[in-house]
Amino acid sequence: MLEVNLKEQSPAELLGLSRRILAELRERGVVRTGNAPAGDYAELLVQQATKGTLADNSKASWDIETPDGLHLQVKARVVTGERTRRAPAICISRMGL
């Protein structure tokens, strides 16, 4: 595995590395956009778990349609090592009920 000392990189180098990583993740089908990858990755995990279909990126109200027609909206956040009592890392809501 390639080791990169991030502390030695300039902000421009870090941003360039971030863009290249996101492009590779998009090419592999792990994420769908150039946004922070947590949301796209959570959608992929839920899609795989439900065997559903990912909505087009233009859908504002839902992210996944399950095989039985339920629309799910997926929200994600990155959890650090800090203890917290906030919402879970991935939250799934049924839409249109």
matplotlib code that plots the C-alpha trace (Angstrom):
import matplotlib.pyplot as plt

x = [0.0, 1.2, 2.0, 1.6, 2.6, -0.4, 1.2, 3.9, 1.4, 0.3, -3.5, -3.4, -1.8, -4.3, -7.2, -5.7, -5.4, -8.9, -10.2, -8.3, -9.5, -13.2, -12.7, -11.4, -14.3, -16.8, -15.1, -15.4, -19.1, -18.6, -19.8, -22.0, -21.0, -18.0, -19.5, -18.2, -18.4, -20.2, -23.7, -23.0, -21.4, -24.3, -26.7, -24.7, -24.7, -28.5, -29.1, -27.1, -28.7, -32.3, -31.5, -33.2, -32.5, -30.7, -32.6, -31.2, -29.2, -31.9, -34.5, -34.8, -37.2, -35.8, -32.6, -33.6, -36.6, -36.9, -38.1, -41.5, -41.8, -40.9, -39.0, -36.2, -34.2, -30.8, -28.8, -25.3, -22.8, -19.2, -18.8, -15.5, -14.0, -15.8, -18.7, -22.0, -25.7, -26.7, -28.4, -27.0, -24.4, -26.9, -30.6, -33.1, -36.6, -39.5, -41.0, -44.5, -46.4]
y = [0.0, 3.5, 5.5, 9.3, 11.6, 13.9, 16.4, 17.1, 17.9, 21.4, 22.2, 22.2, 18.8, 17.4, 18.8, 17.2, 13.9, 14.1, 14.8, 11.8, 9.5, 10.6, 10.1, 6.5, 5.8, 7.0, 4.8, 1.8, 2.5, 3.2, 6.8, 8.6, 12.2, 14.4, 15.3, 14.0, 10.2, 9.2, 9.8, 8.1, 5.1, 4.8, 4.8, 2.0, -0.1, 0.3, -0.4, -3.6, -4.7, -4.1, -5.2, -2.0, 0.5, 3.8, 6.8, 9.3, 12.0, 14.5, 12.8, 15.2, 13.1, 9.6, 7.6, 4.0, 2.1, -1.4, -4.3, -4.0, -0.3, 1.4, 4.6, 5.1, 8.2, 7.6, 10.0, 9.4, 11.1, 10.3, 9.1, 9.8, 8.0, 10.4, 9.0, 10.5, 10.0, 11.7, 10.0, 6.8, 6.9, 5.8, 6.7, 5.3, 6.8, 5.4, 8.0, 8.6, 6.9]
z = [0.0, -0.9, 2.2, 1.9, 4.7, 4.7, 7.1, 4.5, 1.7, 0.9, 0.9, -2.9, -3.0, -0.5, -2.5, -5.7, -3.9, -2.7, -6.2, -7.6, -4.8, -5.5, -9.2, -8.6, -6.2, -8.8, -11.5, -9.2, -8.5, -4.8, -4.9, -7.5, -7.1, -6.2, -2.9, 0.4, 0.0, 3.2, 1.8, -1.5, 0.2, 2.7, -0.3, -2.0, 1.2, 1.7, -2.0, -1.8, 1.4, 0.1, -3.5, -4.5, -7.3, -6.8, -7.8, -10.3, -8.6, -9.5, -7.1, -4.2, -2.0, -2.1, -2.8, -3.2, -4.5, -2.9, -5.0, -3.4, -4.4, -1.1, -1.5, 1.0, 1.9, 3.3, 5.5, 6.8, 8.9, 9.8, 13.4, 15.0, 18.0, 20.4, 22.3, 21.3, 21.9, 18.6, 15.7, 14.2, 11.5, 8.8, 9.0, 6.6, 6.2, 4.3, 2.0, 0.7, 3.6]

ax = plt.figure().add_subplot(projection="3d")
ax.plot(x, y, z, "-o")
ax.set_aspect("equal")
plt.show()
